[in-house]
Amino acid sequence: MTEGTQYYYNLSTGTVEEGAQSPATDRMGPYASREEAERALSTAAKRNEKWEADDDSWEGDGAS
């Protein structure tokens, strides 16, 4: 990998692209490595779960 190479996860095709090849609405990223881009959906799901838990705690709905 050359320095500065970025990878994107294409939401339409489910594939990883080197560089911004698809429209921004069809991709997630950039990521520093192909492996990181391959985990894009999993990473996003984990972040969403954490944010929802944080929101529940902020709103007083979480178990403390």
C-alpha contacts under 8 A as a table, 3 or more apart, distances in Angstrom:
res1	aa1	res2	aa2	distance
1	M	5	T	6.55
2	T	5	T	5.77
5	T	18	E	7.19
5	T	19	G	6.81
5	T	32	A	7.03
6	Q	18	E	6.10
6	Q	19	G	5.36
6	Q	20	A	7.84
6	Q	30	P	5.58
6	Q	31	Y	5.64
6	Q	32	A	5.44
6	Q	33	S	6.92
7	Y	16	V	6.64
7	Y	17	E	5.60
7	Y	18	E	4.66
7	Y	19	G	5.54
7	Y	20	A	7.53
7	Y	29	G	6.73
7	Y	30	P	5.43
7	Y	31	Y	5.02
7	Y	32	A	6.32
7	Y	33	S	6.13
7	Y	34	R	5.85
7	Y	37	A	6.10
8	Y	16	V	5.58
8	Y	17	E	5.18
8	Y	18	E	6.52
8	Y	19	G	6.75
8	Y	20	A	6.76
8	Y	27	R	6.08
8	Y	28	M	5.55
8	Y	29	G	4.77
8	Y	30	P	5.20
8	Y	31	Y	6.19
8	Y	34	R	7.94
8	Y	37	A	5.73
9	Y	14	G	6.77
9	Y	15	T	5.92
9	Y	16	V	4.60
9	Y	17	E	6.34
9	Y	27	R	5.36
9	Y	28	M	5.07
9	Y	29	G	6.48
9	Y	37	A	5.37
9	Y	38	E	6.59
9	Y	40	A	6.55
10	N	13	T	5.65
10	N	14	G	5.37
10	N	15	T	5.40
10	N	16	V	6.01
10	N	17	E	6.92
10	N	22	S	7.31
10	N	26	D	5.65
10	N	27	R	4.35
10	N	28	M	6.52
11	L	14	G	5.32
11	L	15	T	7.57
11	L	26	D	5.22
11	L	27	R	5.42
11	L	28	M	7.18
12	S	26	D	5.92
12	S	27	R	7.81
15	T	38	E	7.64
16	V	34	R	6.78
16	V	37	A	6.35
16	V	38	E	6.39
17	E	20	A	7.13
17	E	21	Q	6.80
18	E	21	Q	7.50
18	E	34	R	7.88
20	A	23	P	7.72
20	A	24	A	7.91
22	S	26	D	6.37
22	S	27	R	6.75
23	P	26	D	5.52
23	P	27	R	6.92
24	A	27	R	5.45
24	A	28	M	7.72
28	M	37	A	7.91
28	M	40	A	7.05
29	G	37	A	7.08
29	G	40	A	7.85
30	P	37	A	7.71
31	Y	34	R	7.34
31	Y	36	E	6.07
31	Y	37	A	5.57
32	A	36	E	6.88
32	A	37	A	7.83
33	S	36	E	5.24
33	S	37	A	6.41
34	R	37	A	5.11
34	R	38	E	6.19
35	E	38	E	5.01
35	E	39	R	6.54
36	E	39	R	5.27
36	E	40	A	6.55
37	A	40	A	5.06
38	E	41	L	7.81
39	R	42	S	5.34
39	R	43	T	5.99
40	A	43	T	5.15
40	A	44	A	6.10
41	L	44	A	5.11
41	L	45	A	6.13
42	S	45	A	5.12
42	S	46	K	6.26
43	T	46	K	5.25
43	T	47	R	6.25
44	A	47	R	5.11
44	A	48	N	6.10
45	A	48	N	5.10
45	A	49	E	6.25
46	K	49	E	5.17
46	K	50	K	6.35
47	R	50	K	5.13
47	R	51	W	6.13
48	N	51	W	5.06
48	N	52	E	6.10
49	E	52	E	5.17
49	E	53	A	6.24
50	K	53	A	5.10
50	K	54	D	6.09
51	W	54	D	4.95
51	W	55	D	6.06
52	E	55	D	5.01
52	E	56	D	6.19
53	A	56	D	5.08
53	A	57	S	6.24
53	A	62	G	7.17
54	D	57	S	5.10
54	D	58	W	6.10
55	D	58	W	5.01
55	D	59	E	6.07
56	D	59	E	5.15
56	D	60	G	6.08
56	D	61	D	4.82
56	D	62	G	4.98
57	S	60	G	5.05
57	S	61	D	5.75
57	S	62	G	4.52
57	S	63	A	7.50
58	W	61	D	7.61
58	W	62	G	7.93
59	E	62	G	7.70
